Amino acid sequence: MAKIFVEAYGCSASFSDSEMISGLILNGGHTLVESPSESDLNVIVTCSVKDATANKMIHRIKSLTKKPLVVAGCLPKAEKSTVEKFSENASMLGPNSLGKTLQVIDTTLKGGKQIALEDSDLSKVGLPKVRLNPVVGIVEIASGCMSECTFCQTKLSKGDLQSYRIGDIVRQVETEIQEGCKEVWLTSTDNGCYGFDIGTDLPSLIDTVAEIPYDFKVRVGMMNPMYMARIKDNLIESFENNKVYKFLHIPVQSGSNQVLNDMKRGHTADTFREIVSKARSKFPDFTISTDVIVGFPSETERDFEMTVDLIKETRPDVVNLSKYSARPGTEAAEWEQIDVAKVKRRSKIIFDLINQISFENNQKWIGWKGQVLFDEKTEEGIKGRNIAYKSIFVSDPVKMGQVCDVEITDATKHSLIGKIAC
């Protein structure tokens, strides 16, 4: 039996995969350790969504090759040759191949190399897991997506949509709560199309999960605007339940319909506007998070200005900003690229804008009083979330999983600052 180190990068689904890999490792009789210096074998669950991220993965893979190594997650599935280039002896495990975890690990420990990138028929719901955060249960509700975006490797890594049954998800959520979780994340490659392949949809899932008779919060994960037209009215109604954080992550990517068309996003800027308007009309303090890419190959100066205008108009609370990077295997990687200096200038303009809007949005929370669930340890201390999933820090001593009444006394561009209200 071996000592194994597991680490993960990327989205919540990637971290969920690492929790399940760790659970399978323990069930297989092995031991988990805190550092690669203590291990007999290392496992890295990778992300390959951007150039910068992929480069970080390569650096980390190279640093772990002194011991037997399993490279899991999106990078080996999307760029097998890249992994082999920097670690020719590493075994590989795809994001939908978790059923082969122990087999791959045992082969690697014996000095062999196994490539397990094919999708297995093993559902990710109900697998044993070792939680990275004892307060938060990450529940994958589906794998893959229905999109064909020209800039994204996710389809290459995760494949077509495969939704898990509501009953199985509910049982998994119940397990998470019974084992001490106070918050559940419903996550997948794209929550917006959840259930379309099995005759159901996301609002139906949220409603059913929220009916579970325990005291907990639900965070609904990322969903692309493309499929929102089919579910938006019922989705907003689902957020009426007090267990559901008033928070949506909707990646718009661009304010230009031409760029969105070139990206094959399947939505328009007005789709995003409508969702934001509906959510905030129903819940004035609703938190909107989005993603924006600047410097996509076909983006003109006017296209860029339309993105700036959309951000000014909709004023999202969180914007995950990326400079476009060509990812191997994607359609847009073959197109003529925009000058790096121009992309950098555009990125700086939006960076400054979103920092200003985030700060102004957060300032409006000063004086608010309400319940906060403290759910995350950071370098600054234990962080909490209110009903709108706003990050909140207090100087008072608090414990993970604790729920307190808090008064907001100050705000920064990234978080709110408060005190325990007696």
PEMOGI-V55429 format. One record per backbone hydrogen bond with DSSP energy under -0.5 kcal/mol. NH is the residue of the N-H (numbers start at 1). CO is the residue of the C=O. Records with the same first field share a line. If there is no record, write none. Layout:
BEGIN
NH=CO, CO
END
This chain:
BEGIN
4=2, 31
5=41
7=43
9=45
15=11
16=12
17=13
18=14
19=15
20=16
21=17
22=18
23=19
24=20
25=21
26=22
27=23
28=24
29=26
30=25
31=2
33=4
38=35
39=36
40=3
41=3
42=68
43=5
44=70
45=7
46=44, 72
54=50
55=51
56=52
57=53
58=54
59=55
60=56
61=57
62=58
63=59
64=60, 61
65=61, 62
67=64
68=40
70=42
71=91
72=44, 70
73=93
74=46
77=73
78=74
79=75
82=79
83=79
84=80
85=81
86=82
87=83
90=87
91=69
92=114
93=71
94=116
97=94
100=97
101=98
104=100
105=101
106=102
107=103
108=104
109=105
110=106
111=108
112=107
116=92, 114
120=96
123=121
127=124
130=19
131=129
136=133
137=183
138=136
139=137, 185
140=138
141=187
142=187
143=162
145=159
148=264
150=263
152=149
156=153
157=153
158=154
159=154, 155
161=145
162=143
164=141
169=165
170=166
171=167
172=168
173=169
174=170
175=171
176=172
177=173
178=174
179=175
180=177
181=176
182=135
183=135
184=217
185=137
186=184, 219
187=139, 185
191=222
193=190
194=191
196=193
198=195
199=195
200=195
205=201
206=202
207=203
208=204
209=205
210=206
211=207, 208
212=209
214=212
216=214
217=182
218=243
219=184
220=218
221=186, 219
223=249
225=251
227=224
228=225
229=225
230=227
231=228
232=228
235=231
236=232
237=233
238=234
239=235, 236
240=237
241=238
244=241
245=218, 243
246=387
247=245
248=287
250=248, 289
251=249
252=250, 291
253=291
254=252
257=255
260=256
261=257
262=258
263=259
264=260, 261
265=260
272=268
273=269
274=270
275=271
276=272
277=273
278=274
279=275
280=276
281=277
282=278
283=279
286=283
287=246
288=286
289=248, 287
290=318
292=320
293=253
294=322
299=296
304=300
305=301
306=302
307=303
308=304
309=305
310=306
311=307
312=308
313=309
314=310
315=311
317=288
318=288
320=290
321=319
322=292
324=294
330=327
332=150
333=330
334=331
335=332
338=295
343=339
344=340
345=341
346=342
347=343
348=344
349=345
350=346
351=347
352=348
353=349
354=350
355=351
356=352
357=353
358=354
359=355
360=356
361=357
362=358
363=359
364=360, 361
365=362
366=363
367=408
368=365
370=406
372=404
373=385
374=372, 402
375=373, 383
376=383
378=381
381=378
383=376
384=392
385=373
386=390
389=386
392=384
393=416
394=382
395=418
401=374
402=399
404=372
406=370
407=419
408=368
409=417
410=417
412=415
416=391
417=410
418=393
419=407
421=405
422=420
END
